[in-house]
Every structure is written in C-alpha cells, then in structure tokens.
Amino acid sequence: MPLAGSRLALIGGGNMAEALVRGLLRAAVLPPDSIVVTDTRPERLEHFQKHYRVAAVAHNPTAAATADVLILAVKPQILEKVVQEIAPALKPTALIISIAAGVPIASIATHLEPSARVCRTMPNICALVAHAATAIAAGPTATPEDMKQVRAIFEAVGIVVEVEESLMDAATGLSGSGPAYVFLIVEALADAGVRVGLPRYQAQQLAAATVLGSAHLLIDTGLHPGVLKDQVTSPGGTAIAGLHTLEAGGLRTTLINAVVSATERSRQLGEQHTKRQ
Ligand SMILES: NC(=O)c1ccc[n+]([C@@H]2O[C@H](COP(=O)([O-])OP(=O)(O)OC[C@H]3O[C@@H](n4cnc5c(N)ncnc54)[C@H](OP(=O)(O)O)[C@@H]3O)[C@@H](O)[C@H]2O)c1
C-alpha cells in the first residue's frame, strides 16, 4: 500500500476534499485517524468530524505540520496565499499535491524549499460519485514513489492517467470540463425523447442510463468506439439513420472544437495566473 502509515492533510474542506476523503475511507486507503482537513468555515469542520471521523482544524499550518502528504484543495485564486502560510510548517519530506485548476507547479514551488516535491492533478466533478477521470503530473523533483502515492489517492475516486504537466490544459479541456459536455448531451437527448413523445422524467432516465451503459461497455470490453458503433448499426436500421443526422450536424467537429476552446481557455487562465505573481 503506497500510503501505509502516511498522514494526509487536505487544505480546504470543500466538495473535492470531501469526495477524496470519502473515497479514501471507503477504499480503506487510509484510516480516519490518519487524515486531517482544514477549512475556514466551522460548519465544514464539524461536518468532516461528524460524518467521516477525521480530524478537522481551522489553522492550516497546524494541519500541514503533521502531514506526510498534503493536498491543496482550495480555490486557485487563494492557493498561493495558502502555500505561503503553510510553507514554514511543512515537514521537509512532505509530498505536496495540488488539485487547483490552472496553477502551474512552478508557481507553487516558488514558495517552497527547492527540494520540495510538488505534483499537480486535474480530477473532475465525478469524484463525488467515485467515478472521476483524473490526470496527474509529476513536478521536477517528484519521485516514482511519489507518483504511486498520488495515483493511489486518486484511484480511490476513479481512474487515473499520468501526463506531462504541459498536457494539463488539454486534460482540463477534455476530462476536467467534460462532465459539462455530457450533461448538455444528456439534457439534449432528454429533450429529444420528449419531442418524440416520452414523458420528461423517463426520457432523462433513459438518456442518462444510455450514456452510463455505453461508457461501461467501452471500458469493460476495451473495444474501439468505432467497433462498438458498427456493432449497433444494422443495414438500413434506426441507429445508422440517427448517426447520419449527427454527422450531417457536425457532431464530431463540434466536440473537437469544444475541447480545443476549453484547452485554450485553460491555457489563458494559467498565463494570467503566472503574470499576476
Ligand atoms: N469542483 C470541481 O469539479 C473541480 C474539478 C477539478 C479541480 N478542482 C479544483 O479543486 C479545488 C477545490 O474545488 P472545490 O470545488 O472543492 O471548491 P470548494 O468547494 O469551494 O472548496 C474550497 C474550500 O476551501 C475553503 N477555504 C477558503 N479559504 C480557505 C483557507 N484560507 N484555508 C482553508 N480553507 C479555505 C472554502 O471555504 P469558503 O467556501 O468559505 O471560501 C471551501 O470550503 C479548486 O482549486 C478547483 O480548481 C475542482
């Protein structure tokens, strides 16, 4: 177990921190008494203590001082202020993991000792139901053992793909922002169901379950999506009629353009962040 015996601190007890704590406890990656969470809001601290039996404190440096692994889970805008606050308290051996969108490893490392090991991740909102797709990237001083720990943490809430940090904007454009695309697609499919006569609730159930089942089939079989698409299109049948309309409407190009736009936006936000330093 890569994290056996480690103490984990999560700085910022919001949605993502809660998803991670829930996943780590459920998968027994860490016991509750190895985890501490911080937040500025007393009700969040109480929530973590009551529901997960983990330690929860308001003072970030107190939590940071005990951590072998520390996850920065505050909003990107305040991340560097928080790093400056905890830096003097950190153990020299602590592994630092950021989940903040758009903040480069170098920006975090500027406030830490040169030997500090920093990794960056991009999970998505599906961590809330333990089905996240998370991209992870190693900083220049991170070791293969560090990456095993990062992987173990995020595998508790879904699947993990390791990339170079330069591809984090691309991961943000695809999987970080991807749930929004899928929600829109499901909403549109539900509208379509209503258009052809299904009641709204049933239409949405059928649409969401179709996306879920198709994703399971792809992952479980490991088959190329084109192969599965060919398997469900019979000559002169219904699926090929629908696919013809999707191709005529430029669905592929639209989705590619969406990921390109979101990737570019992520890059711009990262550049703005670096300039503000
Ligand atoms: N949500 C996603 O889908 C998603 C996906 C990928 C990456 N991320 C990244 O994950 C990070 C957390 O996102 P989130 O959605 O979990 O945000 P969130 O729910 O707003 O969580 C952040 C928490 O930190 C608290 N906080 C504010 N200032 C603090 C301080 N100085 N010290 C300690 N805690 C403080 C916030 O309290 P207040 O509410 O009172 O400010 C809030 O409870 C962000 O950097 C985001 O970019 C999120």
The ligand as an SDF file (V2000), in Angstrom:
LIG
                    3D

 48 52  0  0  0  0  0  0  0  0999 V2000
  -15.1720   21.0620   -8.3320 N   0  0  0  0  0  0  0  0  0  0  0  0
  -14.6160   20.5180   -9.4230 C   0  0  0  0  0  0  0  0  0  0  0  0
  -15.2700   19.9660  -10.3000 O   0  0  0  0  0  0  0  0  0  0  0  0
  -13.1230   20.5730   -9.6010 C   0  0  0  0  0  0  0  0  0  0  0  0
  -12.5220   19.8120  -10.6270 C   0  0  0  0  0  0  0  0  0  0  0  0
  -11.1410   19.8490  -10.7560 C   0  0  0  0  0  0  0  0  0  0  0  0
  -10.3700   20.6190   -9.9060 C   0  0  0  0  0  0  0  0  0  0  0  0
  -10.9870   21.3580   -8.9370 N   0  0  0  0  0  0  0  0  0  0  0  0
  -10.1520   22.1850   -8.0700 C   0  0  0  0  0  0  0  0  0  0  0  0
  -10.3310   21.7540   -6.7380 O   0  0  0  0  0  0  0  0  0  0  0  0
  -10.1510   22.8620   -5.8580 C   0  0  0  0  0  0  0  0  0  0  0  0
  -11.2890   22.8690   -4.8610 C   0  0  0  0  0  0  0  0  0  0  0  0
  -12.5030   22.9520   -5.5700 O   0  0  0  0  0  0  0  0  0  0  0  0
  -13.8960   22.7080   -4.8390 P   0  0  0  0  0  0  0  0  0  0  0  0
  -14.9190   22.6130   -5.9050 O   0  0  0  0  0  0  0  0  0  0  0  0
  -13.7580   21.6230   -3.8200 O   0  0  0  0  0  0  0  0  0  0  0  0
  -14.0340   24.1320   -4.1100 O   0  0  0  0  0  0  0  0  0  0  0  0
  -14.8220   24.4960   -2.7890 P   0  0  0  0  0  0  0  0  0  0  0  0
  -15.9830   23.5750   -2.5920 O   0  0  0  0  0  0  0  0  0  0  0  0
  -15.0570   25.9740   -2.8140 O   0  0  0  0  0  0  0  0  0  0  0  0
  -13.7440   24.1520   -1.6390 O   0  0  0  0  0  0  0  0  0  0  0  0
  -12.7670   25.0050   -1.1420 C   0  0  0  0  0  0  0  0  0  0  0  0
  -12.9730   25.1100    0.3690 C   0  0  0  0  0  0  0  0  0  0  0  0
  -11.8450   25.7910    0.9220 O   0  0  0  0  0  0  0  0  0  0  0  0
  -12.3360   26.7260    1.8870 C   0  0  0  0  0  0  0  0  0  0  0  0
  -11.3650   27.7790    2.1150 N   0  0  0  0  0  0  0  0  0  0  0  0
  -11.3620   29.0740    1.6570 C   0  0  0  0  0  0  0  0  0  0  0  0
  -10.2710   29.7150    2.1000 N   0  0  0  0  0  0  0  0  0  0  0  0
   -9.5460   28.8240    2.8340 C   0  0  0  0  0  0  0  0  0  0  0  0
   -8.3170   28.9000    3.5560 C   0  0  0  0  0  0  0  0  0  0  0  0
   -7.5930   30.0190    3.5720 N   0  0  0  0  0  0  0  0  0  0  0  0
   -7.9050   27.7970    4.2040 N   0  0  0  0  0  0  0  0  0  0  0  0
   -8.6190   26.6530    4.1880 C   0  0  0  0  0  0  0  0  0  0  0  0
   -9.7900   26.5260    3.5290 N   0  0  0  0  0  0  0  0  0  0  0  0
  -10.2480   27.5930    2.8530 C   0  0  0  0  0  0  0  0  0  0  0  0
  -13.6070   27.2080    1.2370 C   0  0  0  0  0  0  0  0  0  0  0  0
  -14.4260   27.9080    2.1590 O   0  0  0  0  0  0  0  0  0  0  0  0
  -15.3850   29.1060    1.5710 P   0  0  0  0  0  0  0  0  0  0  0  0
  -16.4180   28.4450    0.7350 O   0  0  0  0  0  0  0  0  0  0  0  0
  -15.9380   29.7440    2.8020 O   0  0  0  0  0  0  0  0  0  0  0  0
  -14.4950   30.0150    0.7870 O   0  0  0  0  0  0  0  0  0  0  0  0
  -14.2170   25.9050    0.7530 C   0  0  0  0  0  0  0  0  0  0  0  0
  -14.9230   25.2340    1.7790 O   0  0  0  0  0  0  0  0  0  0  0  0
  -10.0910   24.1270   -6.7180 C   0  0  0  0  0  0  0  0  0  0  0  0
   -8.7690   24.5950   -6.7830 O   0  0  0  0  0  0  0  0  0  0  0  0
  -10.5450   23.6640   -8.0820 C   0  0  0  0  0  0  0  0  0  0  0  0
   -9.8570   24.3400   -9.1390 O   0  0  0  0  0  0  0  0  0  0  0  0
  -12.3380   21.3370   -8.7460 C   0  0  0  0  0  0  0  0  0  0  0  0
  1  2  1  0
  2  3  2  0
  2  4  1  0
  4  5  1  0
  4 48  2  0
  5  6  2  0
  6  7  1  0
  7  8  2  0
  8  9  1  0
  8 48  1  0
  9 10  1  0
  9 46  1  0
 10 11  1  0
 11 12  1  0
 11 44  1  0
 12 13  1  0
 13 14  1  0
 14 15  2  0
 14 16  1  0
 14 17  1  0
 17 18  1  0
 18 19  2  0
 18 20  1  0
 18 21  1  0
 21 22  1  0
 22 23  1  0
 23 24  1  0
 23 42  1  0
 24 25  1  0
 25 26  1  0
 25 36  1  0
 26 27  1  0
 26 35  1  0
 27 28  2  0
 28 29  1  0
 29 30  1  0
 29 35  2  0
 30 31  1  0
 30 32  2  0
 32 33  1  0
 33 34  2  0
 34 35  1  0
 36 37  1  0
 36 42  1  0
 37 38  1  0
 38 39  2  0
 38 40  1  0
 38 41  1  0
 42 43  1  0
 44 45  1  0
 44 46  1  0
 46 47  1  0
M  CHG  2   8   1  16  -1
M  END
$$$$
